[in-house]
Amino acid sequence: MRSTLWFLLKLAILVAAAIWVADRPGHVSFDWLGWRVDTSVGVLLAALLLLMALAAVIYRLWGIIVRGPRRMAERRGERQRLKGYRALTQGMVAVAAGDAEEAKRQARIAHGLLSEPPLTLLLAAQAAQLSGDETAARRYFTAMLERPETAFLGMRGLLNQALAKGDTGEALKLAAKAHEERPQAGWAAKALLDLELKQGEWISARRTAKAAEKLKVIDRERYRRIEGVTLLEQARLEPEPVRAVALGRDAVRLLPDFVPALAIEARVMAKASREREAEKILEKAWGRGLAHPAIAGAYAALRPSESALDRARRFEKLTQARPDAVESRLTLAETAIAAGLWGPARKALEAVAAAEKAAPSARLCRLMARLEEGEHGDLAAARRWLMAAADAPPDPAWVCGECGAAASEWSARCGHCGEFDSLAWKEGARVVPALADARAGEARYLPPATVTPAPTPAASAPAATGGETKPVEGTAPVEAARLIT
């Protein structure tokens, strides 16, 4: 509607101008090139308009003649770009569909039609990876590093290749470089953090964790957990006692109810000759309900040279806040057996056996075997308990949530798969440690010198074949059987 009105307005102006000129005809005369021209003003204006139109037509034809080849080349290039982008799109679709051959074919077409190295290199690299040609993919990703606009993308591709190959050293270098160039890239911060934690780069991992928390890659709780566990691992490895104590305290401040944190803090305090303070920390933890073998082991390690009797008395102080807890009774029984206090040991074990009547634990069975042999020299009863231990569910252990491997001691990284902070205390995990580790784990509460058990009788219970079995002189049957888990 508006365009129609505008056209009618222009037409009205033109008609008005023509009428105005017709009402005022005038007369024009001029000499030009020996010619004399006499005409009216209206004819002269019409002639001028005709000349202007002719000049416009000539100018347009000249433009077509001069600029025609260039415009044809531009149109041809535009058609090629359209075909190239179509090939690029089809190549990406083929990559998403898993069609490696089609992706490579479309990559070749796009590379020949487009002058866009970033896009064509990316498609070529993805097609090579899809077809399993990692060498070609690495060549394309490396070529992308030479261009500023694709360098970051090339680093990511090389990083993924290094992670796929398990080359954590190369992956760590690439992740550090990517994070340095693009500090705001969340994936670079996350990749660098995971690699630093797996490699045990605790100090730099805490810095990266802080950056990742600011980028919202990890939440606040995860950041505190990473900081606490890395401080804990540093405390355990720190050779300087004062520094180790400071690191351990910082870790416990972040993880106040984490059993390994309390145990490691106590151990580093013992190295700094602060055994009494460490004992109080462990006693308070036990009283708060953190009755755990790791706490008991750390408590025993505070005074390694004490006698078995002194250790049994000291453990009474540890467990007095939670005397009815199963771990308190088992710990008291173990130290009492080591000290030859058969009565308290049997009382504690019978209380646990009453609670575990349906399914006695392997640890209870082994302790009962040691008690029967030590107090009465009853090898038959000890053997029955050891057979029950072999059939009982395995003792709890630190189990990796990633690979399922079990360990007798906690560490910041899984010893099998290297995953960070993946060990959790779980029931029913069967641990088969090396022989030396098994002996050390079984005697975790025993001092160097233990009470000699009661002498064994000359003959044991009859064997299944009807004969008699006699103990070999100089051997301890239960000591060997303790290694059963």
ABEGO torsion letter per residue (X at the ends): XAAAAAAAAAAAAAAAAAAAAAABAEBBBBBBGGBBBBBBAAAAAAAAAAAAAAAAAAAAAAAAAAAAAAAAAAAAAAAAAAAAAAAAAAAAAAAAAGBAAAAAAAAAAAAAABBBAAAAAAAAAAAAAAAGBAAAAAAAAAAAAABAAAAAAAAAAAAAAAAAAGBAAAAAAAAAAAAAABAABAAAAAAAAAAAAAAGBAAAAAAAAAAAAAAGABBAAAAAAAAAAAAAAAAAABABAAAAAAAAAAAAAABAABAAAAAAAAAAAAAAGBAAAAAAAAAAAAAAGABBAAAAAAAAAABAABBAAAAAAAAAAAAAABAABAAAAAAAAAAAAAAGBAAAAAAAAAAAAAAAAABBBAAAAAAAAAAAAAAAGBAAAAAAAAAAAAABBBBBBBBBAAAGBBBABBBABBAAAGBBGABBBBBGBBBBBBAAAAAAAAAAABBABBBBBBBBBABBBBBAAGBBBBBBBGBBAAAAAAABX
